[in-house]
Every structure is written in structure tokens, then in C-alpha cells.
Amino acid sequence: MSVTDIWKMSIQSRGQSVIEVCQTEQVAVPGSYLDRLLKTSQSITYDFLNLSQIVARLWAVIEI
């Protein structure tokens, strides 16, 4: 799968970032370095996404 394909999937998956698409779709050859890197980074990615949502909510409260 090419980088362009991954970007297209991200655009089509409304509201999902590229890394989220990489976490939910098979974008790398199983067992490859990229596949292992994506699996290892999964918990960090979810933590970052949760933190981003918290920050967005805080900004919404501050703007009110």
C-alpha cells in the first residue's frame, strides 16, 4: 500500500488522522518493521488522541 493510498483512506475516514487509519487498517506487511512500529506505538497514539480531545474540550469551555 502506498503513502497516497493511506492518505486517501484517512480522508475518506472522516475525522480520523493518518495514524488512526494506520492503527485500524492493514497498511504494512505483517511482521515488517513498519508493522511492528505501528503495533508498538498504538498505546502512545491512543493516549495522544485522548489528550487531544481533553484539550479541545478545555478550549471549548474557556471560549464560552
C-alpha positions, 0 to 999 in steps of 0.5 A: 500500500502506498503513502497516497493510498493511506492518505486517501483512506484517512480522508475518506475516514472522516475525522480520523488522522493518518495514524488512526487509519494506520492503527485500524487498517492493514497498511504494512506487511505483517511482521515488517518493521513498519508493522511492528512500529505501528503495533508498538506505538498504538498505546502512545497514539491512543493516549495522544488522541485522548489528550487531544480531545481533553484539550479541545474540550478545555478550549471549548469551555474557556471560549464560552 
